[in-house]
Amino acid sequence: MPSAVIVGYGQMGHAIQHLLQNRCDIGIWKVAPRHILLTDQIHTRLPDCEFVFMCVPTAAHPELLQELVPNLARDCIVLSVAKGVDELGQTTAEILANRLSPDMTWGVLCGPMIANEIVAGKPAYAQAGMSKPSRFNEVLSLFSGSSLTLACSPLPHALSWSAALKNVYAPLFGILEALDLGDNARGMLLMTVIGEMNRLVEYLTGEPRAVYGEAGIADLMTTVTSPSSHHRALGQRVARGDLADMQAEGIHTLEILTQTERIPAGQFPLFDIAAALARSPLRVPDLLRDWLRAPFRT
């Protein structure tokens, strides 16, 4: 039976455990902020571990990988489900590429993977963006017979950006819904977000049309329609003037990308509107209304 370690035991950690039960010998590292020292049990497991699943926010990856990597076998596959950027503006894929040696295999799992649905046994879908696609069958075999359907992609960086940007745009749909602007406006917003995400991912990675798959459109549609979507609910609260809880992966991504200037201002109009969520969120409903009334769009 394959062996795996799950890093982080929040909702996604539980979901990955559910998918792997009876398929894998599982160890769980219940990391917490400011407490990331390896437990003796996990330290003992790592040298023989075949898979590591990073189920923590992207910003936590660098510090945790610093603890993990020296203890991993060279043939271990490290996979992450995180959808954001760290404090330097690096995506999950960029962190893994920088922190792991070139001979190691890593990947990102991106797509519609709502944790509570996975635990309930409902279908979930993801693209596995692999640094070495030749090893995808090992990942596929691990999840064989589970409720997760996997597809292989050789574009982990494009997938990672698609996943991060999905959370950037999602609150706009919650705002639109709370303002009761209607289905016509939502259709226009959705069409334009997809086009802009595609241009942004191509700008950042050089890969065209990478958003047209599970990691992009499918995950975006899931997030903007799901009643359990944190980012959709955040947008609804902003539209009502409630700024009590602005903690979200997408907001963190906006803050960091604005600080690092990885995305040029003025070239991606809806991203610029979303970026105001990190600076002056109460302006965003009016900015979105104005955009919807504009006669021309790029």
RODO-2510 file (C-alpha; in nm, 4 decimals, decimal comma):
residues 298
     n   res          X          Y          Z
     1     m     0,0000     0,0000     0,0000
     2     p     0,1408     0,3447    -0,0916
     3     s     0,2351     0,5819     0,1878
     4     a     0,1424     0,9511     0,2061
     5     v     0,1650     1,2458     0,4426
     6     i    -0,1039     1,5137     0,4492
     7     v     0,0301     1,8520     0,5597
     8     g    -0,2497     2,0536     0,7178
     9     y    -0,5723     1,9144     0,8546
    10     g    -0,8339     2,1764     0,7763
    11     q    -1,1228     2,1163     0,5389
    12     m    -0,9040     2,0178     0,2434
    13     g    -0,6812     1,8011     0,4605
    14     h    -0,9895     1,6097     0,5716
    15     a    -1,1090     1,5880     0,2096
    16     i    -0,7795     1,4439     0,0849
    17     q    -0,7807     1,1954     0,3714
    18     h    -1,1324     1,0902     0,2721
    19     l    -1,0259     1,0357    -0,0895
    20     l    -0,7224     0,8297     0,0123
    21     q    -0,8806     0,6161     0,2828
    22     n    -0,8287     0,2433     0,2243
    23     r    -0,5980     0,3301    -0,0670
    24     c    -0,3009     0,4594     0,1241
    25     d    -0,1117     0,4459     0,4518
    26     i    -0,1704     0,8025     0,5709
    27     g     0,0194     1,0215     0,8139
    28     i    -0,1201     1,3630     0,9096
    29     w     0,0880     1,6631     1,0118
    30     k    -0,1503     1,9000     1,1907
    31     v     0,0512     2,2158     1,1439
    32     a    -0,0613     2,5414     1,3014
    33     p     0,0555     2,9034     1,2703
    34     r     0,3798     2,9621     1,4632
    35     h     0,4043     2,5900     1,5356
    36     i     0,5579     2,4102     1,2399
    37     l     0,8151     2,1796     1,3922
    38     l     0,7909     1,8256     1,2573
    39     t     0,6412     1,5762     1,4988
    40     d     0,8453     1,2644     1,5687
    41     q     0,5804     1,0499     1,4014
    42     i     0,5864     1,2485     1,0752
    43     h     0,9651     1,2838     1,0817
    44     t     0,9926     0,9052     1,0923
    45     r     0,7487     0,8617     0,8034
    46     l     0,8988     1,1073     0,5570
    47     p     1,2043     0,9157     0,4274
    48     d     0,9798     0,6321     0,3026
    49     c     0,6882     0,8532     0,2014
    50     e     0,5780     0,8274    -0,1638
    51     f     0,3376     1,1237    -0,1680
    52     v     0,3085     1,4492     0,0237
    53     f    -0,0096     1,6568     0,0005
    54     m     0,0187     2,0246     0,0903
    55     c    -0,3241     2,1254     0,2242
    56     v    -0,2233     2,4631     0,3679
    57     p    -0,2404     2,8182     0,2280
    58     t     0,0196     2,9091    -0,0328
    59     a     0,1876     3,1595     0,2013
    60     a     0,2728     2,8756     0,4415
    61     h     0,4460     2,6624     0,1763
    62     p     0,8011     2,8075     0,1892
    63     e     0,8449     2,7614     0,5639
    64     l     0,6846     2,4167     0,5706
    65     l     0,8819     2,2920     0,2706
    66     q     1,2004     2,4006     0,4454
    67     e     1,1153     2,1486     0,7168
    68     l     0,9946     1,8763     0,4810
    69     v     1,2345     1,8680     0,1884
    70     p     1,5545     1,7565     0,3690
    71     n     1,3658     1,4505     0,4933
    72     l     1,2027     1,3424     0,1656
    73     a     1,3179     1,0688    -0,0685
    74     r     1,4143     1,1904    -0,4154
    75     d     1,1312     0,9924    -0,5766
    76     c     0,8590     1,1354    -0,3504
    77     i     0,5827     1,3253    -0,5328
    78     v     0,4802     1,6528    -0,3651
    79     l     0,1313     1,7769    -0,4550
    80     s    -0,0446     2,0952    -0,3458
    81     v    -0,4098     2,1986    -0,3500
    82     a    -0,3383     2,5631    -0,2539
    83     k    -0,4723     2,8485    -0,4679
    84     g    -0,2911     3,1726    -0,3974
    85     v     0,0464     3,3450    -0,3732
    86     d     0,3039     3,3856    -0,0983
    87     e     0,4450     3,7102     0,0426
    88     l     0,6737     3,7495    -0,2614
    89     g     0,3910     3,7059    -0,5109
    90     q     0,4934     3,3513    -0,6039
    91     t     0,2262     3,0989    -0,6930
    92     t     0,2203     2,7524    -0,5421
    93     a     0,3813     2,6099    -0,8563
    94     e     0,6603     2,8672    -0,8449
    95     i     0,7317     2,7901    -0,4795
    96     l     0,7469     2,4167    -0,5429
    97     a     0,9729     2,4656    -0,8453
    98     n     1,2078     2,6869    -0,6428
    99     r     1,2125     2,4849    -0,3195
   100     l     1,2426     2,1322    -0,4581
   101     s     1,5489     2,0013    -0,6394
   102     p     1,5135     1,9501    -1,0182
   103     d     1,5186     1,5717    -0,9794
   104     m     1,2093     1,5746    -0,7558
   105     t     0,8535     1,5588    -0,8858
   106     w     0,5866     1,8052    -0,7821
   107     g     0,2428     1,9083    -0,8971
   108     v    -0,0633     2,1204    -0,8293
   109     l    -0,4194     1,9868    -0,8117
   110     c    -0,6567     2,2555    -0,9395
   111     g    -1,0262     2,2343    -1,0171
   112     p    -1,3734     2,2074    -0,8599
   113     m    -1,2859     2,0379    -0,5314
   114     i    -1,5234     2,1693    -0,2644
   115     a    -1,4099     1,9942     0,0505
   116     n    -1,7478     1,9240     0,2105
   117     e    -1,8761     1,7721    -0,1142
   118     i    -1,5728     1,5433    -0,1336
   119     v    -1,6301     1,4258     0,2235
   120     a    -1,9963     1,3625     0,1342
   121     g    -1,8833     1,1356    -0,1497
   122     k    -1,9909     1,3680    -0,4305
   123     p    -1,7878     1,3976    -0,7531
   124     a    -1,4883     1,6306    -0,7706
   125     y    -1,2602     1,7192    -1,0610
   126     a    -0,9052     1,8463    -1,0971
   127     q    -0,6205     1,8919    -1,3363
   128     a    -0,2903     1,7657    -1,2056
   129     g    -0,0287     2,0085    -1,3308
   130     m     0,2858     1,7971    -1,3099
   131     s     0,6500     1,8995    -1,3265
   132     k     0,7091     1,5513    -1,4732
   133     p     0,3928     1,4418    -1,6573
   134     s     0,5442     1,0956    -1,7055
   135     r     0,4657     1,0288    -1,3375
   136     f     0,0983     1,1271    -1,3605
   137     n    -0,0138     0,7639    -1,3730
   138     e     0,1196     0,7155    -1,0205
   139     v    -0,1073     0,9964    -0,8979
   140     l    -0,3975     0,8665    -1,1055
   141     s    -0,3564     0,5190    -0,9610
   142     l    -0,3553     0,6580    -0,6076
   143     f    -0,7040     0,8073    -0,6555
   144     s    -0,8418     0,5238    -0,8678
   145     g    -1,1921     0,4328    -0,7522
   146     s    -1,2373     0,7539    -0,5512
   147     s    -1,4816     1,0337    -0,6293
   148     l    -1,2009     1,2538    -0,7706
   149     t    -1,1610     1,2554    -1,1493
   150     l    -0,8137     1,3645    -1,2588
   151     a    -0,6705     1,4910    -1,5868
   152     c    -0,3014     1,5482    -1,6523
   153     s    -0,1560     1,8819    -1,7570
   154     p     0,2055     1,9687    -1,8418
   155     l     0,1354     2,3338    -1,7499
   156     p     0,1525     2,3546    -1,3704
   157     h     0,2426     2,7250    -1,3672
   158     a    -0,0535     2,8208    -1,5859
   159     l    -0,2858     2,6070    -1,3751
   160     s    -0,1540     2,7602    -1,0542
   161     w    -0,2142     3,1119    -1,1822
   162     s    -0,5627     3,0159    -1,3037
   163     a    -0,6505     2,8890    -0,9571
   164     a    -0,5134     3,1978    -0,7816
   165     l    -0,6885     3,4415    -1,0162
   166     k    -1,0186     3,2586    -0,9852
   167     n    -1,0297     3,3653    -0,6195
   168     v    -0,9433     3,7233    -0,7179
   169     y    -1,2453     3,7595    -0,9479
   170     a    -1,4980     3,5521    -0,7511
   171     p    -1,6011     3,8261    -0,5013
   172     l    -1,7216     4,0415    -0,7917
   173     f    -1,9976     3,7900    -0,8568
   174     g    -2,1060     3,8023    -0,4927
   175     i    -2,1223     4,1815    -0,5162
   176     l    -2,3266     4,1657    -0,8363
   177     e    -2,5678     3,9186    -0,6773
   178     a    -2,6134     4,1206    -0,3582
   179     l    -2,6811     4,4344    -0,5648
   180     d    -2,9500     4,2410    -0,7547
   181     l    -2,8099     4,3491    -1,0912
   182     g    -2,9567     4,0476    -1,2664
   183     d    -2,8652     3,7473    -1,4762
   184     n    -2,7854     3,9523    -1,7868
   185     a    -2,5175     4,1420    -1,5978
   186     r    -2,3818     3,8180    -1,4533
   187     g    -2,3541     3,6704    -1,8026
   188     m    -2,1601     3,9737    -1,9250
   189     l    -1,9363     3,9672    -1,6179
   190     l    -1,8672     3,5955    -1,6560
   191     m    -1,7814     3,6248    -2,0245
   192     t    -1,5441     3,9132    -1,9607
   193     v    -1,3781     3,7559    -1,6566
   194     i    -1,3003     3,4401    -1,8530
   195     g    -1,1464     3,6419    -2,1361
   196     e    -0,9460     3,8587    -1,8988
   197     m    -0,8245     3,5590    -1,6959
   198     n    -0,7079     3,3973    -2,0183
   199     r    -0,5133     3,7087    -2,1195
   200     l    -0,3659     3,7418    -1,7710
   201     v    -0,2470     3,3815    -1,7503
   202     e    -0,0939     3,4113    -2,0965
   203     y     0,0758     3,7357    -1,9904
   204     l     0,2172     3,5720    -1,6758
   205     t     0,3167     3,2328    -1,8179
   206     g     0,3153     3,2566    -2,1974
   207     e     0,0559     2,9774    -2,2135
   208     p    -0,2612     3,0608    -2,4104
   209     r    -0,6020     2,9050    -2,3347
   210     a    -0,4852     2,7442    -2,0107
   211     v    -0,7965     2,8691    -1,8283
   212     y    -1,0269     2,6637    -2,0509
   213     g    -1,0332     2,3584    -1,8269
   214     e    -1,0951     2,2340    -1,4745
   215     a    -0,8431     2,4716    -1,3152
   216     g    -0,9934     2,7797    -1,4790
   217     i    -1,3506     2,7955    -1,6061
   218     a    -1,4801     2,4910    -1,4156
   219     d    -1,3403     2,6092    -1,0821
   220     l    -1,4530     2,9671    -1,1459
   221     m    -1,8093     2,8546    -1,2236
   222     t    -1,8135     2,6387    -0,9117
   223     t    -1,6903     2,9213    -0,6889
   224     v    -1,9277     3,1893    -0,8190
   225     t    -2,2381     2,9683    -0,7941
   226     s    -2,1745     2,7572    -0,4837
   227     p    -2,3646     2,8567    -0,1661
   228     s    -2,0594     2,7400     0,0319
   229     s    -1,8138     2,9664    -0,1542
   230     h    -1,6217     3,1854     0,0898
   231     h    -1,5193     3,4343    -0,1818
   232     r    -1,8725     3,4703    -0,3162
   233     a    -2,0009     3,5343     0,0357
   234     l    -1,7236     3,7891     0,0939
   235     g    -1,8424     3,9848    -0,2103
   236     q    -2,2004     3,9773    -0,0830
   237     r    -2,0892     4,1191     0,2520
   238     v    -1,8892     4,3978     0,0839
   239     a    -2,1980     4,4986    -0,1167
   240     r    -2,3862     4,5325     0,2125
   241     g    -2,1081     4,7448     0,3629
   242     d    -1,9927     4,4705     0,6001
   243     l    -1,6120     4,4634     0,6190
   244     a    -1,5878     4,2658     0,9419
   245     d    -1,4204     3,9620     0,7843
   246     m    -1,2030     4,0317     0,4807
   247     q    -0,9683     3,7369     0,5332
   248     a    -0,9525     3,5271     0,2163
   249     e    -0,6934     3,3776    -0,0156
   250     g    -0,8132     3,6007    -0,2988
   251     i    -0,7789     3,9198    -0,0927
   252     h    -0,4280     3,8195     0,0134
   253     t    -0,3424     3,7526    -0,3518
   254     l    -0,4687     4,0991    -0,4479
   255     e    -0,2696     4,2663    -0,1696
   256     i     0,0546     4,0946    -0,2676
   257     l     0,0146     4,1341    -0,6438
   258     t    -0,0579     4,5044    -0,5958
   259     q     0,2519     4,5467    -0,3775
   260     t     0,4803     4,3505    -0,6097
   261     e     0,3342     4,5054    -0,9273
   262     r     0,3422     4,1707    -1,1057
   263     i     0,0294     4,2760    -1,2962
   264     p     0,0448     4,6157    -1,4694
   265     a    -0,2294     4,8609    -1,3814
   266     g    -0,4631     4,9708    -1,6582
   267     q    -0,4334     4,6647    -1,8812
   268     f    -0,6835     4,4360    -1,7091
   269     p    -0,9911     4,6439    -1,6114
   270     l    -1,1757     4,3872    -1,4012
   271     f    -0,8592     4,2943    -1,2148
   272     d    -0,8151     4,6642    -1,1359
   273     i    -1,1708     4,6756    -0,9974
   274     a    -1,1105     4,3623    -0,7893
   275     a    -0,7810     4,5083    -0,6647
   276     a    -0,9781     4,7823    -0,4895
   277     l    -1,1080     4,5101    -0,2536
   278     a    -0,7652     4,5143    -0,0918
   279     r    -0,7451     4,8954    -0,0667
   280     s    -1,0907     5,0519    -0,0481
   281     p    -1,3499     4,7738    -0,0695
   282     l    -1,6530     4,9975    -0,0244
   283     r    -1,5760     5,1560    -0,3639
   284     v    -1,5976     4,8260    -0,5503
   285     p    -1,9796     4,8052    -0,5861
   286     d    -1,9864     5,1469    -0,7568
   287     l    -1,6862     5,0594    -0,9733
   288     l    -1,8597     4,7406    -1,0847
   289     r    -2,1836     4,9264    -1,1589
   290     d    -1,9930     5,1805    -1,3679
   291     w    -1,8156     4,9051    -1,5589
   292     l    -2,1455     4,7327    -1,6381
   293     r    -2,2861     5,0586    -1,7778
   294     a    -1,9797     5,1333    -1,9941
   295     p    -2,0547     5,1218    -2,3683
   296     f    -1,7160     4,9744    -2,4666
   297     r    -1,4994     4,7060    -2,3128
   298     t    -1,1632     4,5562    -2,3985
***
